[in-house]
Amino acid sequence: AFNPSNGWNVAAIEPHRIQTRYHDDGAPAWFATIKRI
């Protein structure tokens, strides 16, 4: 979906955590920086 042939560039993908009611230390997640080219 996010590839150069469709006009997108994935600049970065970083591990992150998000707060939920079910995880004391947050749930595993990914933070993606995607740029339109």
Backbone atoms as SQL, in Angstrom:
CREATE TABLE atoms (id INTEGER PRIMARY KEY, chain TEXT, resi INTEGER, resn TEXT, atom TEXT, x REAL, y REAL, z REAL);
INSERT INTO atoms VALUES
  (1, 'A', 1, 'ALA', 'N', 0.822, -1.188, 0.000),
  (2, 'A', 1, 'ALA', 'CA', 0.000, 0.000, 0.000),
  (3, 'A', 1, 'ALA', 'C', 0.866, 1.252, 0.000),
  (4, 'A', 2, 'PHE', 'N', 1.867, 1.315, 0.874),
  (5, 'A', 2, 'PHE', 'CA', 2.727, 2.494, 0.956),
  (6, 'A', 2, 'PHE', 'C', 4.056, 2.204, 0.274),
  (7, 'A', 3, 'ASN', 'N', 4.072, 2.289, -1.043),
  (8, 'A', 3, 'ASN', 'CA', 5.319, 2.059, -1.770),
  (9, 'A', 3, 'ASN', 'C', 5.510, 3.157, -2.810),
  (10, 'A', 4, 'PRO', 'N', 6.743, 3.338, -3.285),
  (11, 'A', 4, 'PRO', 'CA', 7.040, 4.426, -4.219),
  (12, 'A', 4, 'PRO', 'C', 6.193, 4.396, -5.493),
  (13, 'A', 5, 'SER', 'N', 5.813, 3.226, -5.973),
  (14, 'A', 5, 'SER', 'CA', 5.014, 3.175, -7.201),
  (15, 'A', 5, 'SER', 'C', 3.613, 3.762, -6.996),
  (16, 'A', 6, 'ASN', 'N', 3.171, 3.852, -5.736),
  (17, 'A', 6, 'ASN', 'CA', 1.885, 4.479, -5.415),
  (18, 'A', 6, 'ASN', 'C', 2.052, 5.895, -4.880),
  (19, 'A', 7, 'GLY', 'N', 3.299, 6.413, -4.901),
  (20, 'A', 7, 'GLY', 'CA', 3.540, 7.783, -4.468),
  (21, 'A', 7, 'GLY', 'C', 3.819, 7.967, -2.991),
  (22, 'A', 8, 'TRP', 'N', 4.228, 6.900, -2.302),
  (23, 'A', 8, 'TRP', 'CA', 4.502, 6.975, -0.864),
  (24, 'A', 8, 'TRP', 'C', 5.896, 6.444, -0.558),
  (25, 'A', 9, 'ASN', 'N', 6.480, 6.957, 0.526),
  (26, 'A', 9, 'ASN', 'CA', 7.781, 6.494, 0.993),
  (27, 'A', 9, 'ASN', 'C', 7.707, 6.285, 2.506),
  (28, 'A', 10, 'VAL', 'N', 8.055, 5.089, 2.955),
  (29, 'A', 10, 'VAL', 'CA', 8.110, 4.817, 4.389),
  (30, 'A', 10, 'VAL', 'C', 9.456, 5.330, 4.886),
  (31, 'A', 11, 'ALA', 'N', 9.432, 6.457, 5.593),
  (32, 'A', 11, 'ALA', 'CA', 10.661, 7.101, 6.048),
  (33, 'A', 11, 'ALA', 'C', 11.235, 6.415, 7.285),
  (34, 'A', 12, 'ALA', 'N', 10.368, 5.935, 8.179),
  (35, 'A', 12, 'ALA', 'CA', 10.852, 5.297, 9.410),
  (36, 'A', 12, 'ALA', 'C', 9.748, 4.446, 10.022),
  (37, 'A', 13, 'ILE', 'N', 10.166, 3.374, 10.684),
  (38, 'A', 13, 'ILE', 'CA', 9.269, 2.552, 11.502),
  (39, 'A', 13, 'ILE', 'C', 10.001, 2.300, 12.811),
  (40, 'A', 14, 'GLU', 'N', 9.372, 2.726, 13.916),
  (41, 'A', 14, 'GLU', 'CA', 10.017, 2.624, 15.222),
  (42, 'A', 14, 'GLU', 'C', 9.113, 1.878, 16.199),
  (43, 'A', 15, 'PRO', 'N', 9.696, 1.009, 17.028),
  (44, 'A', 15, 'PRO', 'CA', 8.881, 0.346, 18.054),
  (45, 'A', 15, 'PRO', 'C', 8.406, 1.369, 19.085),
  (46, 'A', 16, 'HIS', 'N', 7.213, 1.178, 19.585),
  (47, 'A', 16, 'HIS', 'CA', 6.628, 2.125, 20.527),
  (48, 'A', 16, 'HIS', 'C', 5.670, 1.357, 21.437),
  (49, 'A', 17, 'ARG', 'N', 5.090, 2.008, 22.405),
  (50, 'A', 17, 'ARG', 'CA', 4.075, 1.397, 23.265),
  (51, 'A', 17, 'ARG', 'C', 2.915, 2.380, 23.386),
  (52, 'A', 18, 'ILE', 'N', 1.697, 1.841, 23.432),
  (53, 'A', 18, 'ILE', 'CA', 0.517, 2.677, 23.625),
  (54, 'A', 18, 'ILE', 'C', -0.169, 2.284, 24.924),
  (55, 'A', 19, 'GLN', 'N', -0.806, 3.251, 25.565),
  (56, 'A', 19, 'GLN', 'CA', -1.487, 2.983, 26.826),
  (57, 'A', 19, 'GLN', 'C', -2.841, 2.341, 26.560),
  (58, 'A', 20, 'THR', 'N', -3.133, 1.295, 27.313),
  (59, 'A', 20, 'THR', 'CA', -4.445, 0.645, 27.257),
  (60, 'A', 20, 'THR', 'C', -4.892, 0.346, 28.683),
  (61, 'A', 21, 'ARG', 'N', -6.104, -0.061, 28.826),
  (62, 'A', 21, 'ARG', 'CA', -6.606, -0.466, 30.144),
  (63, 'A', 21, 'ARG', 'C', -6.103, -1.847, 30.536),
  (64, 'A', 22, 'TYR', 'N', -5.609, -2.603, 29.571),
  (65, 'A', 22, 'TYR', 'CA', -5.284, -4.009, 29.796),
  (66, 'A', 22, 'TYR', 'C', -3.800, -4.292, 29.990),
  (67, 'A', 23, 'HIS', 'N', -2.944, -3.333, 29.699),
  (68, 'A', 23, 'HIS', 'CA', -1.498, -3.546, 29.804),
  (69, 'A', 23, 'HIS', 'C', -0.899, -2.510, 30.754),
  (70, 'A', 24, 'ASP', 'N', -0.266, -2.976, 31.823),
  (71, 'A', 24, 'ASP', 'CA', 0.313, -2.057, 32.803),
  (72, 'A', 24, 'ASP', 'C', 1.421, -1.200, 32.206),
  (73, 'A', 25, 'ASP', 'N', 2.241, -1.784, 31.353),
  (74, 'A', 25, 'ASP', 'CA', 3.366, -1.055, 30.759),
  (75, 'A', 25, 'ASP', 'C', 3.088, -0.620, 29.325),
  (76, 'A', 26, 'GLY', 'N', 1.844, -0.666, 28.898),
  (77, 'A', 26, 'GLY', 'CA', 1.485, -0.306, 27.534),
  (78, 'A', 26, 'GLY', 'C', 1.560, -1.503, 26.604),
  (79, 'A', 27, 'ALA', 'N', 0.819, -1.431, 25.525),
  (80, 'A', 27, 'ALA', 'CA', 0.801, -2.508, 24.534),
  (81, 'A', 27, 'ALA', 'C', 1.844, -2.227, 23.460),
  (82, 'A', 28, 'PRO', 'N', 2.478, -3.262, 22.924),
  (83, 'A', 28, 'PRO', 'CA', 3.449, -3.051, 21.855),
  (84, 'A', 28, 'PRO', 'C', 2.767, -2.439, 20.629),
  (85, 'A', 29, 'ALA', 'N', 3.469, -1.530, 19.988),
  (86, 'A', 29, 'ALA', 'CA', 2.930, -0.858, 18.803),
  (87, 'A', 29, 'ALA', 'C', 4.086, -0.423, 17.914),
  (88, 'A', 30, 'TRP', 'N', 3.757, 0.126, 16.761),
  (89, 'A', 30, 'TRP', 'CA', 4.752, 0.663, 15.832),
  (90, 'A', 30, 'TRP', 'C', 4.365, 2.087, 15.485),
  (91, 'A', 31, 'PHE', 'N', 5.351, 2.979, 15.428),
  (92, 'A', 31, 'PHE', 'CA', 5.149, 4.358, 14.995),
  (93, 'A', 31, 'PHE', 'C', 5.792, 4.486, 13.624),
  (94, 'A', 32, 'ALA', 'N', 4.994, 4.775, 12.624),
  (95, 'A', 32, 'ALA', 'CA', 5.501, 4.862, 11.250),
  (96, 'A', 32, 'ALA', 'C', 5.449, 6.304, 10.759),
  (97, 'A', 33, 'THR', 'N', 6.508, 6.725, 10.082),
  (98, 'A', 33, 'THR', 'CA', 6.542, 8.012, 9.401),
  (99, 'A', 33, 'THR', 'C', 6.486, 7.720, 7.911),
  (100, 'A', 34, 'ILE', 'N', 5.397, 8.144, 7.278),
  (101, 'A', 34, 'ILE', 'CA', 5.174, 7.863, 5.860),
  (102, 'A', 34, 'ILE', 'C', 5.010, 9.192, 5.136),
  (103, 'A', 35, 'LYS', 'N', 5.777, 9.377, 4.071),
  (104, 'A', 35, 'LYS', 'CA', 5.770, 10.649, 3.346),
  (105, 'A', 35, 'LYS', 'C', 5.267, 10.470, 1.925),
  (106, 'A', 36, 'ARG', 'N', 4.511, 11.441, 1.469),
  (107, 'A', 36, 'ARG', 'CA', 4.026, 11.463, 0.086),
  (108, 'A', 36, 'ARG', 'C', 5.145, 11.980, -0.799),
  (109, 'A', 37, 'ILE', 'N', 5.427, 11.265, -1.901),
  (110, 'A', 37, 'ILE', 'CA', 6.495, 11.710, -2.809),
  (111, 'A', 37, 'ILE', 'C', 5.910, 12.139, -4.137);
